[in-house]
Amino acid sequence: MKYSSHARLLAAAVVAAGLVLAPGTAHARDASGTAVEGPVPGAPPGDPSSPDVEDTYPWMATNVDLAARGYVEQEFFVSGEASAYDTTGERLATGVPYKTRVIVRRPARPHRFNGTVIAEWQNVTAGYDLDALWSTDQITRDGYVWAGISAQRVGVQQLTRWSPARYGDLDVTGGGRFTNDELSYDIYAQVAKALRRSGASAPLGGLKARTILGVGASQSAARMTVYYDKVLPQSEKVFDGYAFVVGTAPERRGPEPVFQVLSETDVRSPERPPDTRTFRRWEVAGSAHSGWHGQQYRRPILARDLGEAPEYQCTNPAFSRVPLHHVIATAYTHLERWIRRGTPPPSAPPLQVNPDGTKVRDSLGLAKGGIRLSQVEAPTALNTGDNSGETFCFLFGTHVPFDKARLTSLYPSRGRYIASVVKADARNLRQGYLLPADAKQNREDALRSDVGRR
């Protein structure tokens, strides 16, 4: 693989970003036999092919200045023995050895921690572990711990090839016995359980987790659906609540709160499960399964770690700008209240869907119904969940800015545009679909824009 000289000059930036370069690691094993090793030592991002682990760094280590936000990033290895399950929930084996990793981004000081851990099942659809649900501003602003758990074969085998010195002995297949991710359900749960530990090698350092959310996006949500529906009823409870994002959600209704958040891309049928005492489903108009926000964050990191970031030639201009991550952050807040206080989230109107699965659209081409953020209610572009073209284009949605004539017809004055943004956000705040800090950011973005300027 090819790496730019720029990547080798990031030492100072990584120190500033809060990547903890530990001089050594600690090991601890709990009563169940699960062992945690770490924090794993590392170096600033550079060449992962180094033969010495101290000169390597974590895959997809963030390029964000975490220290400025009061956060640190650390990586741990977790090993033990897991049970194997097929997708029907049949237990195929017990006591199968494994070793995997978890990367943790957490507040450096206990007073900044809100008590909730977002335990993400890393998505591997692209062929490698992806921080699909890491959202810097929302997670660090609100004091969460985020933990990315590597549970699947594709992701772990890519790690072993990418940096043999760092990851060469990781294995989630039981030495090749289980290559269809039969161990993934138990591995995910065991690593999440280890996040409640305290002590020298605890992944959370001195922080005490009060609530652990099991979260996953897309394929990971589908894996978690199998876990919740088929595996959890016959195993130990680990998670306090769940967020299934841009993917399937369980059919079973258990005692734990379950939130499903879907982009416009993901809604393809007028049929929906009803909200219940422990289940909510939100659908967000104009948003995409994989939109602009996540792509912009990951692009420079993938260029650093893979030598180049993937490029796509889609039928329409890609990557909806509707901030689905604002709604996901709101869902986490509701999940906390639901778990701790028993306060259920509000229900939300569904997207309007034709019998053939297509969306009902207005005269601007925007989807009707659903949660309507200000980027849809006070639009400056056509944002949809639809696209086509090569590989993953169908997941990216569309973003086509309106021309000057269209903007002038919608907003005869600058004040009219800003008032439309504020009005839409005020309604979403009142209805419980948006957090105040994100509404504030939307207002600031509107004030900086050129819409309505003469």
C-alpha positions as CSV (number, residue, x, y, z in Angstrom):
1,M,0.0,0.0,0.0
2,K,1.0,3.6,-0.7
3,Y,1.1,6.2,2.0
4,S,1.7,9.9,1.6
5,S,4.4,11.9,3.3
6,H,1.7,14.1,4.7
7,A,0.5,11.1,6.8
8,R,3.9,10.8,8.4
9,L,3.9,14.3,9.6
10,L,0.9,14.0,11.8
11,A,2.6,13.3,15.1
12,A,1.8,16.6,16.7
13,A,-1.7,16.5,15.5
14,V,-2.3,13.1,16.9
15,V,-1.0,14.1,20.3
16,A,-3.3,17.1,20.2
17,A,-6.2,14.8,19.1
18,G,-5.9,12.9,22.4
19,L,-4.6,9.5,21.0
20,V,-3.1,7.9,24.1
21,L,0.3,6.4,23.3
22,A,0.7,4.2,26.3
23,P,4.1,3.0,27.2
24,G,2.8,-0.5,28.0
25,T,-0.3,-2.5,28.4
26,A,-2.1,-4.2,31.3
27,H,-4.0,-7.5,31.3
28,A,-7.1,-8.4,33.3
29,R,-9.4,-11.4,33.2
30,D,-12.8,-11.5,34.8
31,A,-14.7,-14.4,36.4
32,S,-16.1,-15.5,33.1
33,G,-12.7,-15.8,31.6
34,T,-12.9,-12.8,29.3
35,A,-9.5,-11.0,29.2
36,V,-8.9,-7.3,28.4
37,E,-5.4,-6.1,27.3
38,G,-4.6,-2.5,26.9
39,P,-4.5,0.3,26.3
40,V,-2.5,-1.0,23.3
41,P,0.6,1.2,22.7
42,G,0.9,3.0,19.4
43,A,2.5,5.7,17.4
44,P,1.2,8.7,15.4
45,P,-0.5,7.6,12.1
46,G,2.2,6.6,9.5
47,D,3.0,3.3,8.0
48,P,0.9,0.4,9.5
49,S,3.3,-2.2,8.0
50,S,5.9,-1.6,10.7
51,P,7.0,-4.8,12.4
52,D,6.9,-3.3,15.9
53,V,3.5,-2.8,17.5
54,E,4.7,0.4,19.2
55,D,5.2,1.9,15.8
56,T,1.7,1.1,14.5
57,Y,-1.6,2.9,15.2
58,P,-5.2,1.9,15.4
59,W,-7.1,1.4,12.2
60,M,-9.3,4.5,11.5
61,A,-7.8,6.4,14.4
62,T,-9.7,9.6,14.5
63,N,-8.2,12.8,13.0
64,V,-10.3,15.0,15.3
65,D,-8.6,17.1,17.9
66,L,-10.1,15.1,20.8
67,A,-7.9,16.7,23.4
68,A,-9.5,20.0,22.7
69,R,-12.8,18.4,23.4
70,G,-11.6,16.8,26.6
71,Y,-11.6,13.3,25.1
72,V,-9.0,10.5,24.5
73,E,-8.9,7.6,22.1
74,Q,-7.6,4.2,23.3
75,E,-7.6,0.7,21.8
76,F,-7.9,-2.6,23.7
77,F,-7.8,-6.3,22.8
78,V,-10.4,-8.6,24.2
79,S,-10.1,-12.4,24.3
80,G,-12.1,-15.3,25.7
81,E,-14.4,-18.1,24.7
82,A,-17.6,-17.5,22.9
83,S,-20.7,-19.5,21.9
84,A,-21.5,-19.9,18.2
85,Y,-25.0,-19.4,16.9
86,D,-26.6,-19.6,13.4
87,T,-29.1,-17.0,12.2
88,T,-32.0,-19.1,13.6
89,G,-30.5,-18.8,17.1
90,E,-29.4,-22.5,17.3
91,R,-26.4,-22.8,19.4
92,L,-23.7,-24.7,17.4
93,A,-20.8,-24.7,19.9
94,T,-19.6,-23.3,23.2
95,G,-16.2,-22.4,24.5
96,V,-14.7,-21.3,21.1
97,P,-11.7,-19.1,21.6
98,Y,-11.5,-15.7,20.1
99,K,-9.5,-12.4,20.2
100,T,-10.7,-9.1,18.9
101,R,-10.4,-5.4,19.5
102,V,-12.4,-2.5,20.7
103,I,-11.5,1.2,20.1
104,V,-12.8,3.6,22.7
105,R,-13.3,7.4,22.6
106,R,-14.2,8.7,26.0
107,P,-14.1,11.8,28.2
108,A,-10.7,12.2,29.8
109,R,-12.3,13.3,33.1
110,P,-15.2,11.6,35.0
111,H,-17.2,14.8,35.4
112,R,-17.6,15.1,31.5
113,F,-19.1,11.6,31.2
114,N,-22.9,11.4,31.0
115,G,-22.9,7.8,32.1
116,T,-23.9,6.3,28.7
117,V,-21.7,4.1,26.5
118,I,-22.6,3.9,22.8
119,A,-21.4,0.4,21.9
120,E,-21.3,0.2,18.1
121,W,-21.2,-3.0,16.2
122,Q,-18.6,-2.0,13.5
123,N,-20.0,-2.2,10.0
124,V,-18.0,-4.2,7.5
125,T,-20.0,-3.9,4.3
126,A,-17.1,-2.0,2.6
127,G,-14.7,-4.8,3.5
128,Y,-13.3,-3.2,6.7
129,D,-14.4,-1.9,10.0
130,L,-16.2,1.4,9.6
131,D,-17.1,3.9,12.4
132,A,-20.5,4.3,10.8
133,L,-22.2,6.0,13.9
134,W,-19.3,8.1,15.2
135,S,-20.5,11.7,15.1
136,T,-17.9,14.0,16.6
137,D,-19.8,17.0,17.6
138,Q,-22.9,15.3,19.0
139,I,-21.0,12.5,20.9
140,T,-18.3,14.7,22.5
141,R,-20.6,17.6,23.2
142,D,-23.1,15.4,25.1
143,G,-20.4,13.5,27.1
144,Y,-20.9,10.0,25.7
145,V,-18.4,7.2,25.5
146,W,-18.2,5.7,22.1
147,A,-16.8,2.1,21.7
148,G,-16.4,0.5,18.3
149,I,-16.4,-3.3,18.6
150,S,-15.0,-5.6,15.9
151,A,-17.2,-8.7,15.8
152,Q,-17.1,-9.9,12.2
153,R,-14.7,-12.0,10.2
154,V,-14.4,-9.6,7.3
155,G,-13.4,-6.7,9.4
156,V,-10.9,-8.6,11.6
157,Q,-9.2,-10.3,8.7
158,Q,-8.7,-7.0,7.0
159,L,-7.1,-5.7,10.3
160,T,-4.7,-8.6,10.3
161,R,-3.6,-7.9,6.7
162,W,-3.4,-4.1,7.2
163,S,-1.1,-4.3,10.3
164,P,0.2,-7.8,11.1
165,A,2.3,-6.5,13.9
166,R,-0.7,-4.9,15.7
167,Y,-3.5,-7.2,14.8
168,G,-1.9,-10.5,13.5
169,D,-3.2,-12.7,16.3
170,L,-6.8,-11.5,16.2
171,D,-9.4,-14.1,15.2
172,V,-13.2,-14.3,15.4
173,T,-13.6,-17.6,13.5
174,G,-12.3,-20.1,16.1
175,G,-9.3,-20.9,14.0
176,G,-11.4,-21.1,10.8
177,R,-14.2,-23.3,12.3
178,F,-16.8,-20.6,12.0
179,T,-16.4,-18.3,9.0
180,N,-20.0,-17.1,8.8
181,D,-19.9,-14.9,11.9
182,E,-21.5,-17.5,14.1
183,L,-19.3,-16.2,17.0
184,S,-20.1,-12.5,16.4
185,Y,-23.2,-12.3,18.6
186,D,-21.5,-13.6,21.7
187,I,-18.3,-11.7,21.0
188,Y,-20.2,-8.4,20.7
189,A,-22.0,-9.0,23.9
190,Q,-18.9,-10.1,25.8
191,V,-16.9,-7.0,24.7
192,A,-19.8,-4.7,25.6
193,K,-20.0,-6.4,29.0
194,A,-16.3,-5.7,29.5
195,L,-17.0,-2.0,29.1
196,R,-18.6,-2.0,32.6
197,R,-15.3,-3.1,34.2
198,S,-13.1,-1.0,36.5
199,G,-9.4,-1.4,37.2
200,A,-6.0,-1.0,35.5
201,S,-7.0,-2.3,32.1
202,A,-10.6,-1.1,32.1
203,P,-11.5,0.2,28.6
204,L,-13.3,3.2,30.3
205,G,-10.4,4.0,32.6
206,G,-11.9,5.5,35.7
207,L,-15.3,6.1,34.3
208,K,-18.3,4.1,35.5
209,A,-20.9,3.1,32.9
210,R,-24.5,3.6,34.0
211,T,-26.1,2.7,30.7
212,I,-24.9,0.7,27.7
213,L,-26.6,1.1,24.4
214,G,-26.2,-1.5,21.7
215,V,-26.1,0.3,18.4
216,G,-25.5,-0.7,14.8
217,A,-26.0,0.7,11.3
218,S,-27.2,-1.1,8.1
219,Q,-25.6,-4.6,8.0
220,S,-24.7,-4.3,11.7
221,A,-28.3,-3.5,12.5
222,A,-29.3,-6.7,10.7
223,R,-26.8,-8.7,12.8
224,M,-28.1,-7.1,16.0
225,T,-31.6,-8.0,14.9
226,V,-30.6,-11.6,14.9
227,Y,-28.9,-11.1,18.3
228,Y,-32.0,-9.5,19.8
229,D,-34.6,-11.8,18.3
230,K,-32.8,-15.2,18.5
231,V,-29.8,-15.1,20.7
232,L,-30.7,-12.7,23.6
233,P,-33.6,-14.8,24.8
234,Q,-31.2,-17.6,25.7
235,S,-28.3,-15.5,27.0
236,E,-27.3,-13.0,29.5
237,K,-28.7,-9.4,29.3
238,V,-25.9,-7.0,28.6
239,F,-27.4,-3.9,27.0
240,D,-29.9,-1.5,28.6
241,G,-31.4,-0.3,25.3
242,Y,-30.8,-0.5,21.5
243,A,-30.6,1.7,18.5
244,F,-31.1,0.1,15.1
245,V,-30.0,2.7,12.5
246,V,-30.7,2.6,8.7
247,G,-31.4,-1.1,8.9
248,T,-33.7,-3.8,10.2
249,A,-35.1,-3.9,13.7
250,P,-36.3,-6.8,15.9
251,E,-39.8,-8.3,15.5
252,R,-39.7,-9.5,19.1
253,R,-40.8,-7.0,21.8
254,G,-38.8,-7.5,24.9
255,P,-38.5,-5.3,28.0
256,E,-35.5,-3.2,26.7
257,P,-36.3,0.0,24.8
258,V,-35.6,-0.3,21.1
259,F,-35.3,2.6,18.7
260,Q,-35.2,2.3,14.9
261,V,-34.0,5.4,13.0
262,L,-34.4,5.1,9.2
263,S,-33.3,7.4,6.4
264,E,-35.5,8.1,3.4
265,T,-33.4,5.5,1.5
266,D,-34.4,2.7,3.8
267,V,-38.2,3.1,3.6
268,R,-39.5,1.0,0.7
269,S,-42.9,-0.1,1.8
270,P,-46.1,1.5,3.2
271,E,-46.3,-1.3,5.8
272,R,-44.7,-0.5,9.2
273,P,-44.7,-2.1,12.6
274,P,-46.6,-0.1,15.2
275,D,-45.0,1.8,18.0
276,T,-45.4,0.1,21.4
277,R,-44.4,0.5,25.0
278,T,-40.8,-0.5,24.1
279,F,-40.5,0.3,20.4
280,R,-40.2,3.5,18.4
281,R,-39.6,3.9,14.6
282,W,-38.6,7.3,13.1
283,E,-38.2,8.0,9.4
284,V,-36.3,11.1,8.3
285,A,-37.4,12.9,5.0
286,G,-34.6,13.8,2.6
287,S,-31.9,11.9,4.3
288,A,-29.7,9.1,2.9
289,H,-28.5,5.7,4.2
290,S,-25.0,7.0,3.9
291,G,-25.0,10.8,3.5
292,W,-22.6,13.7,3.3
293,H,-21.7,14.0,7.0
294,G,-20.2,10.5,7.4
295,Q,-18.5,10.6,4.1
296,Q,-16.8,13.9,4.8
297,Y,-15.5,12.6,8.2
298,R,-14.2,9.3,6.8
299,R,-12.7,10.4,3.5
300,P,-9.3,11.8,4.8
301,I,-9.0,8.9,7.3
302,L,-9.5,6.3,4.6
303,A,-7.1,8.1,2.3
304,R,-4.5,7.9,5.1
305,D,-5.1,4.2,6.0
306,L,-5.8,2.8,2.6
307,G,-3.7,5.1,0.5
308,E,-6.8,6.6,-1.2
309,A,-10.4,7.1,-0.4
310,P,-13.0,5.4,-2.6
311,E,-14.6,7.5,-5.3
312,Y,-18.0,6.9,-6.9
313,Q,-19.6,7.8,-10.2
314,C,-23.3,8.0,-9.4
315,T,-26.2,8.8,-11.7
316,N,-27.1,11.9,-9.7
317,P,-24.9,14.2,-7.6
318,A,-24.4,12.2,-4.5
319,F,-24.7,12.5,-0.7
320,S,-27.8,14.1,0.8
321,R,-26.9,16.9,3.1
322,V,-29.9,16.3,5.4
323,P,-28.3,15.7,8.8
324,L,-29.6,12.3,9.8
325,H,-27.0,12.4,12.6
326,H,-29.0,15.1,14.3
327,V,-31.9,12.8,14.6
328,I,-29.7,9.9,15.8
329,A,-28.3,12.0,18.5
330,T,-31.8,12.9,19.6
331,A,-32.7,9.2,19.7
332,Y,-29.8,8.5,22.0
333,T,-31.1,11.2,24.4
334,H,-34.5,9.7,24.4
335,L,-33.1,6.2,24.9
336,E,-31.4,7.4,28.1
337,R,-34.6,8.9,29.5
338,W,-36.6,5.9,28.4
339,I,-34.2,3.6,30.3
340,R,-33.5,5.7,33.3
341,R,-36.9,7.3,33.9
342,G,-39.3,5.2,31.9
343,T,-40.2,8.3,29.7
344,P,-41.0,7.1,26.2
345,P,-40.0,9.1,23.2
346,P,-42.6,10.8,21.0
347,S,-43.9,8.9,18.0
348,A,-43.2,10.4,14.6
349,P,-45.2,10.6,11.4
350,P,-44.1,8.1,8.7
351,L,-42.9,9.0,5.3
352,Q,-45.7,8.9,2.7
353,V,-45.1,5.9,0.5
354,N,-46.9,4.8,-2.6
355,P,-48.1,1.2,-2.9
356,D,-45.1,0.4,-5.2
357,G,-42.7,1.5,-2.5
358,T,-41.8,4.9,-4.1
359,K,-42.0,8.1,-2.0
360,V,-44.8,10.6,-2.4
361,R,-43.1,13.9,-3.4
362,D,-44.0,17.6,-3.4
363,S,-43.5,20.0,-6.3
364,L,-39.8,20.5,-5.4
365,G,-39.2,16.7,-5.5
366,L,-38.9,16.4,-1.7
367,A,-40.4,13.5,0.1
368,K,-43.6,14.1,2.0
369,G,-44.2,13.0,5.6
370,G,-41.6,11.8,8.1
371,I,-39.5,13.9,10.4
372,R,-38.8,17.1,8.5
373,L,-35.7,18.9,9.5
374,S,-35.1,22.5,8.5
375,Q,-33.0,21.3,5.5
376,V,-36.2,19.9,4.1
377,E,-38.8,22.4,5.4
378,A,-36.6,25.4,4.5
379,P,-34.8,23.8,1.5
380,T,-32.0,25.3,-0.5
381,A,-31.4,22.1,-2.5
382,L,-33.1,18.9,-3.6
383,N,-32.1,16.3,-1.0
384,T,-33.5,12.8,-1.4
385,G,-32.6,9.3,-0.3
386,D,-32.5,8.0,-3.9
387,N,-29.7,7.5,-6.4
388,S,-28.2,4.9,-8.7
389,G,-25.0,4.0,-10.4
390,E,-22.0,1.9,-9.4
391,T,-21.5,-0.1,-6.2
392,F,-22.9,1.8,-3.2
393,C,-24.5,4.7,-5.1
394,F,-28.0,3.6,-4.3
395,L,-27.3,4.3,-0.6
396,F,-26.0,7.8,-1.0
397,G,-29.0,9.8,-1.8
398,T,-29.0,13.0,-4.0
399,H,-28.0,16.6,-3.4
400,V,-28.8,19.1,-6.1
401,P,-28.6,22.8,-5.1
402,F,-31.4,25.1,-6.2
403,D,-30.5,27.8,-8.7
404,K,-30.7,31.5,-8.0
405,A,-34.2,31.8,-9.5
406,R,-35.6,29.0,-7.4
407,L,-34.1,30.4,-4.2
408,T,-35.4,33.9,-5.0
409,S,-38.9,32.5,-5.5
410,L,-38.8,30.6,-2.3
411,Y,-37.1,33.3,-0.2
412,P,-37.7,36.9,-1.5
413,S,-35.6,38.2,1.4
414,R,-32.8,37.0,3.6
415,G,-35.0,37.4,6.6
416,R,-37.6,35.1,5.1
417,Y,-35.1,32.3,4.7
418,I,-33.6,32.6,8.2
419,A,-37.1,32.8,9.7
420,S,-38.1,29.6,7.8
421,V,-35.1,27.7,9.3
422,V,-35.8,28.9,12.8
423,K,-39.5,28.1,12.5
424,A,-38.8,24.5,11.3
425,D,-36.2,23.9,14.0
426,A,-38.5,25.3,16.7
427,R,-41.2,22.9,15.7
428,N,-38.8,19.9,15.7
429,L,-37.5,21.0,19.1
430,R,-41.0,21.2,20.5
431,Q,-41.9,17.8,19.0
432,G,-38.8,16.2,20.4
433,Y,-37.0,15.3,17.1
434,L,-34.0,17.7,17.5
435,L,-31.6,18.8,20.2
436,P,-31.0,22.5,21.0
437,A,-27.3,22.5,20.1
438,D,-28.1,21.2,16.6
439,A,-30.9,23.8,16.2
440,K,-28.3,26.4,17.1
441,Q,-25.9,25.1,14.6
442,N,-28.6,25.2,11.9
443,R,-29.3,28.8,12.7
444,E,-25.7,29.7,12.5
445,D,-25.3,28.0,9.2
446,A,-28.3,29.9,7.8
447,L,-26.9,33.2,9.0
448,R,-23.6,32.4,7.2
449,S,-25.3,31.4,4.0
450,D,-25.8,33.6,0.9
451,V,-29.5,32.7,0.6
452,G,-31.5,35.9,0.2
453,R,-28.5,38.2,-0.3
454,R,-28.8,40.7,-3.1
